[in-house]
Amino acid sequence: MEKSFFSQMEEKILKFWKENKIFKKSIEQRDEKKSYVFYDGPPFANSLPHYGHILQSVIKDIIPRYWTMKGYRVERRWGWDCHGLPVENSIEKELNLKSKKDIEEIGINKFNEACRASVLRYTNEWRAIIERTGRWVDMDNDYKTMDLKYMESVWWVFKSLWEKGLVCQNYKSMHICPRCETTLSNFEVTLEYKNIKDLSVIAKFELIDEPNIYILAWTTTPWTLPGNVALAINSKINYVKIRIANQDEFFILAKERISVIKEPYKIIEEFKGEELIGKKYKPLFDYYSKDKNLENCGNGWKIYPADFVSIEEGTGVVHIAPAFGEDDMNLRKENNLPFIQHVGMNGRFIDKVVDFKGMEVKSKDNHQTTDIEIIKYLTKNNQLFSKEKYEHSYPYCWRCDTPLLNYATNSWFVKVTEIKDNMIKNNQKINWIPGHIKDGRFGKWLENSKDWAISRSRYWGAVLPVWKCDSKKHESKNCENIKIIGSIEELEKLSGQKIEDLHKHIIDKINFKCEKCGGTMKRIPEVFDCWFESGSMPYAQEHYPFENKEKFEKNFPANFIAEGQDQTRGWFYTLIILSTALFNKPAFENVIVTGMILAEDGKKMAKRLQNYPDPKEIFGKYSADSMRFYLASSPATKAENLFFSEKGVDEINKKVLNILWNVYKFYELYSDKLQNTNYKLQANNILDQWILAKLNLLIKEVTENMDKYKIFNICKFFEIFINEFSTWYIRRSRERFKLMNGNNQQPLIILRYVLLTLSKLMAPFTPFITEEIYQKLLTENMPESVHLCDWPKTNKTLINKGLEEKMDLTRKIVSLALAKRIENKIKVRQPLASLKIKSQILNFKNKEELLELIKQEINVKEIVFDDKIKEEIEINTEITQELREEGIVREIIRHIQQMRKKAGLKPENKILIKYFTEPELNEILIRNKQVILKKTRAERFDFEEKTEQAFNKKQEFAINEQKIWIKIVI
């Protein structure tokens, strides 16, 4: 692929930055005492970067560049997320491992080392993409969550929370991934939901003391029925006993839910729910009711009251399986119900469930399979009242795409509920962009915070630093001694061993003597949730508190972070949990939340669909600056979705970069006339006054919005300014530039000043083109790079609102007049006699400079103020012979100027012109010869007989249906 001009230019700039260590200089030139702190959320390096990462990188580059230019020292350290299920899942696929059992068979040591070898697999590709976008970040001094020092700080965080009483071990109902065989935290569960069709049943539970009378209970999880130990009703609502026509069976359900009965029935009796309390029923599956070893068996298979039973859906009767639901578990604790866990952590029925043993309860391939088998069993044993399909949103594992199960298990928790109020208060101290996230998506999530399950029954991660005594005391009771380790030094003293790695396959071999009973203290098997590690990043990247203590404490919280909207329930959340728990502060002061980047058709970007262009191709075809500006100006910077469009990048390339570069190229045409760059700005011309007013207003608006982190607004300011700079200031100033001399260089001085200032303002957004322009304007006593410059300051005295309003009105009149020309099919190069303007729409009758601009722009000889005209403006469309002739001359001058431009000539280059045309047109040219010579910088304008040697077809064109041949000689 042939690279564009801008792309080639950018590669040269990258080389310049690298060779001259500009990034390093930008940091070192700023005082350490004036720090601006940025935290970079660590990505996984076991997969390639995508457009979402590029969007984040653009934002993470714009803000630090800005604050650097504002005089702050902004260190930018890259990080890698190395642990957790994403890494494990990829290695399981590579090694063809299907379960935890397979992992343990090949050995945890082999598995973990394979994980270690894989986590930085694509670092070179990441570096290439990140550097090509123009992002400045220290990838040589990166931090990794698998580093010894990082993991030690994670231990310190955990022990600090333990000492504050904010960590506990508990048995709760949580979501598990049966394939990964581990728990997920409540916010991980929210990361992946799918709409699926499932089966619900109404089962018949026959009362023991009342044959042929059945309690009807509804469930959406038929696979949990073998674990049923009770039924729950609401004692305050009304229930009915009914009889269906032509049947000998009676059914009990809530009166308000009687609509579930689809056959003719008769109500036999009505009563309050409290009358059902204590009644016993026959288990549907009799695997456990006669088990003498089952605790509290006598309390099982009875009806209990529960406030959570409602009449919103179902039958008003809830089947209770304590191992598979939070409400069920709570009811079990309140009433000492037996606990049955008929499904293993692998999501399969245990052997005791003889009719279904080994079956997956929620298969990834077909989530209805087991429920169908359960329904067949119920039907065969006259226990099914009805079944139906229903569609609902169901949680899946965010990494391996397996249906999750609600499952009671043991886990270590951070007591988030105890610090929730402080978290909510700390959230109010954060500046969220967009602002609605604070009290909306994030605020509401905080209000509903639950305790955070931080332990995982996995292998590749920072291990929980919890050691327990394995000895038995008298009467077969365990020694309850628990030791929480907070540092490597502490573990080395206790164990007498040198610690050089904190991973499971290494650290699980480290034991020490129990202080209480003399037994052996062994580490518990769990590892940390990788979100706990990333939430510890502010401390762990600095190896706090073991190193950099003063530096960290002085610079915490961070000034700025940025990530995607999904991190409101991920990294943003874990950061604020741990910072509140440790210091009762937010971990960051400002955050930009981005939306999701989708393919142009609205689908998720996917390689297999080939529905998005390769970023490297975009960089080559257009430029990184175009990509950066496109993303920074997109709705994605306001937490909205962006449907990525290559046309959008192309449009930015044309409307922003190309126009800006053409403005510079116009300056370059005259730049050798600038004799001295030590000058004072003297804006005597109204156009100069206007562009300086617009520039200083731009500085003010950009600075105010950058201080508020509102990137989206700023791109619009730049786009408008560049357009006005080119299409109004430059175009209307062309003649002034041509007439410059040694005594009058103000147009060039002002143009250079505006270009320099604009380059500094845009440098954080488009670092390449601004560097190129700056380098071409560079003189002695200037910093060697635009990115080493200070941020421009607003000169309020140059802001002129009145002039801006008058110029806006001037341009409005021009726009109206040009529209009239189009309406009458008259080209702009054709002069007209006059323009009439209603005086009340123009409040500057005596502003000759503005009136002159109007005359030049719409090509009229005279402006007349007339309140009698019907519309705001009128143009005189009568074209005299004199006007017609002037229009022809203008057309020929324009054509010759285009030929000069195509030949790459500068304004001072003289030319000779030779032409041939018809007699009538020739007479016009002879009469206007001096005008043509002056306007085209020609020394001669000669008629030459047309021959094949004199002219060719390419030199032919027509004016008012008359042919003319022109060539220029340099």
Secondary structure by P-SEA (a helix, b strand, c coil): ccccaaaaaaaaaaaaaaaaaaaaaaaaaccccbbbbbbbccccccccccaaaaaaaaaaaaaaaaaaaaccbbbbbbbbbcccaaaaaaaaaaaccccaaaaaaacaaaaaaaaaaccccaaaaaaaaaaaaccccccccccccccaaaaaaaaaaaaaaaaaccbbbbbcccccccccccccccccccccccbbbbbbbbbbbbbcccccbbbbbbbccccccccccbbbbcccbbbbbbbcccccbbbbcccccccccccbbbbcccccccccccbbbbbccccccccccccccccccbbbbbccccccccccbbbbcccccaaaaaaaaacccccccccccccccccccccccccccccccccaaaaaaaaaaaaaaccccccbbbbbbbbccccccccccbbbbbbbbcccccaaaaaaaaaaacccccccccccaaaaaaaacccccccccccccccccbbbbcccccccccccbbbbbccaaaaaaaaccccccccccccccbbbbbcccccbbbbccccccaaaaaaacccccccccccaaaaaaaccccccccccccccccaaaaaaaaaaaccccccccbbbbbbbbbccccccccccccccccaaaaaaaccaaaaaaaaaaccccccbbbcccaaaaaaaacccaaaaaaaaaaaaaccccccccccccccccaaaaaaaaaaaaaaaaaaaaaaacaaaaaaaaaaaaaaaacccccccaaaaaaacccccaaaaaaaaaaaaaaaaaaccccaaaaaaaaaaacccccccccccccccccccccccaaaaaaaaaaaaaaaaaaaaaaaacccccccccbbbbcccccccccaaaaaaaaaaaacccbbbbbccccccccccccccaaaaaaaaaaaaaaaaaaaaaaacccccccbbbbbcccaaaaaaaaaaaaaaaaaacccbbbbbcccccccccccccccccbbbbbbbcc
